[in-house]
């Protein structure tokens, strides 16, 4: 039971750290923010927790990002997104596609958080 408490505390600390980074990215008008997590990582909770700052800064949210794209198609998908998007991915785009950088994107990997 004590071990579970430590894991929960660690997850809360990790979540709060990610939340702080996320809010800073929004405050700095980062073009695209990509949240990565396999599930039960707090991505949706983060959206609810930060809904006011997301709305106030005019960000769009996309939960259903395409996976069956070629590398070029994915790069074009990102390139032609309207400004200010928050995208959810189950896997890191760098491991899904043969890409080195995503122009105007910041990835927040939430796989280290479990709820």
N, C-alpha and C positions, 0 to 999 in steps of 0.2 A: 504494500500500500504506500509506503514511503517513497519508493522508486517512482510510482505513478505520479505522485505529487510533484516530484522533481521534474519529471518530463513535462507535466502541465505548466509548471512555472517557466521552464525553458521555452516552451512553445509560445506562451504569452509574451515573454521578453522578445523572442524572435519576431512575433507578429507585430509588436509595438515598434520594433526597429524598422521592419518593412513598411509599416504604416507611415512612419516619419519620412523615410526615403520617398515613398509614393507621393505624399503631400508636397514635399519639396520639388519633385519633378513637375507636378501640376502647377505649383506656384511659379515655376520657371518656364512654363509653357512648352514643355517638351512635346514635339510633334506627335510621336506615338509611344505609348507605354505598353509593353507586352508583359503580362503576368503569366508565369509558367508554374504549373503544378498538376500533379497526376490526379488529384481529388482529395477532398477533406483537408485542404491546406489553408483555407481561409480566404480564397480569392473572392468568392461571392460575398462573404462577410465583410471584407475590406471595402467592396463597392457600397454596401449598405452603410457601413460605418462612415464612409467619406462622401456620401451622396450629395451633401450640400456643397462641398468644395468642387466636386465634379460638375455639378450643375452651374455653379457660379462662374466656373472657368470654361464653360461651353464644350465639355468633352463628350464624345459619343462612346458607347460601350458596345463591343462586339463579342458575344460569347461563342459564336459558331464560326470559327476561323477555318478556312479551307486547308485540307491536308494532302489531297491528291493532285498536287500541282508539280510541274517541273520546276527546276531551280529558277529559270528565267520567268516563268509565270508567277512564282512566289515573289520574286524581286519586283515585278510589275505591280502585283497586288499591293505590296507595301508602298511602293513609289507613288501610286495613284490614289491612295487613300486621302480623303479630305483631312484637313488639319485637325489635330487634337482628338486622338482616338486612344481608347484603352481596349486592348485585345487580350483574350484569354486563350492560352494554348495548354494542352495536356503535356506536350513535350517541347523542349527547347528548339526553336527554329534552326539554331546552329547545328543541332544534331540531325534534324530532319532534311535539311537542304545543304547543298554544297555552296555555302556563302561564307564570306569573311567578315563582312560588316553589314549592318542594316542602317542605311542613311536616315538620320532623324529619329532613330528608335533607341529606347533603353529597355533592356530586359530585366525584370525582377523575377528571379527564380525562387519560388516559395516551397519547393520540394522538401526543404529541411524542417518545415512546420507540419505537424500532425495534430488534428483534433478528433 
